[in-house]
Amino acid sequence: MFRYLHYLGKLRMRVAGALLLLPMQNASAAEAAYPLRPIRLIVPFVAGGGTDLLARLVSARLSDRLGQQVVVDNRGGAGSVLGTQILAKALPDGYTLGLMDTAFAINPSLVDKLPYDAERDFAFVAIIATSPSLLVTHPGLKVRTLQELIAAAKKSPGKITSASAGVGSSSHLTTEMLKVAAKIDILHVPYKGAGAAILDVIGGHADLCIVVPGAVMPQIQAGALIPLAITGKAPHATLPAVPTFASAGLPSVNPEAFRFIVAPAGISPAIQKKLGDTLGTFMGAQDFKTRLVENGFDPEFLTGQEARAFVARELRKWRQAVKDSGAKAN
């Protein structure tokens, strides 16, 4: 009887151990087979801006490499806070990702009571691109150089309007840098995304806009927009004739926009690595690099701790920029 009870006890322990291992085995199997269904890529802006453009370039290649559709989901609102909050609250299963930009680093210093923690609530999959900022105007303003713009702004303080993707956006803060550096008064007009701001500058309803070059190349080529200056140490490959702010005498106007793939915190390290490795297979390919440059982006690829460190530096940098600008969220 004793032997029987002893055997029964050991059997129960083995069964219990096997049951405990089942979730781990199932999780490992799911990780190995990932992805088994389409992936949602949240872009926290309305369609039409630079981040949306990059999302569509990347999602097409990522879909091909993963064998599942990566669907861009534009969730604009509150200066990107709405879409970012949706991502923070999503299941960390690898089926909801986000493509964020510089606004991610700006909002913690701009928005009181942000509904997420920018460092704690996310896993940073990969930095995928940086980009310069381009100042454009419409032909009706009748300025063709940055110097002419500065002269016109000094002649009519507060009359020239600058459209942005929203209060505290990188386009807004870069405009504030320009105002301080050139000692001019330009009226800031916030929009609900870069696409709407660009359209109103094309239509002459606003005078200026700071954008990603790739978002407006067709309009520049058609003469609907006039490029005045670009950030960076040297002219950009897509616009070699456009001077940098530094060469025009304003070296302090030189922020660098960045874009990255992010997931909710808690994602499996194996799935995070698979996503990073998959991105790396085409981000490093020359044809895709050329595609990025043609659309106004500069290839930049970092994963893991390097990506997290990059974002941490940007959070510190834009904290100072927000403080200097005095910007406040609506």
Summary of the structure (lengths in Angstrom):
residues: 330
radius of gyration: 23.8
end to end distance: 77.1
largest distance: 103.5
contacts: 1138
relative contact order: 0.18
helix: 48%
strand: 18%
